[in-house]
Amino acid sequence: MDVKEQNQVKEWVQTAVADEFPENGGAAVLVKGEQIAVFNFTDEGRWFATQNQCPHKGEMAISRGLTGDADGHPKVACPFHKRTFSLEDGKCLTDENYQLKTYPVKVEDGYVYIGIV
């Protein structure tokens, strides 16, 4: 997370123990009434958070998508419709008409926090 992004956070919400998230995969958490997909890229030591709702058909499924990288950038593919999204900025890599909302995420004292901006 860059300094600009960190300065925009109004509140950090504690979600769950970091060890509860699958390595190199995602899980959904509920933050202020919204499902958020949290991704633990263990191999890179990086965390990402996006909306869990697929912007294409509305299913709450992004956290169950296949993760990987596209030219060195982390991505997730919707498990139902195979649209692929950048985890860094939420842009759809396969259809410019769709985008995921992204959230700042950090790990402190063994807990995952989502930033509300």
CORSUL-V336421 format. One record per backbone hydrogen bond with DSSP energy under -0.5 kcal/mol. NH is the residue of the N-H (numbers start at 0). CO is the residue of the C=O. If there is no record, write none. Layout:
NH CO
NH CO
This chain:
5 1
6 2
7 3
7 4
8 4
8 5
9 115
10 115
12 10
12 113
13 11
14 111
15 111
17 109
19 16
20 17
23 39
24 21
24 39
26 37
28 35
30 28
30 33
33 30
35 28
36 49
37 26
37 35
38 47
39 24
40 38
40 45
41 39
43 40
44 40
45 40
47 38
48 102
49 36
50 100
51 34
53 58
57 53
60 51
60 58
61 51
63 60
64 61
65 76
67 74
69 72
70 68
72 69
74 67
75 84
76 65
77 82
81 77
84 75
85 90
86 73
87 73
89 85
91 97
92 83
93 83
97 94
99 89
102 48
105 112
107 110
110 107
111 15
112 105
113 12
114 103
115 10
116 114
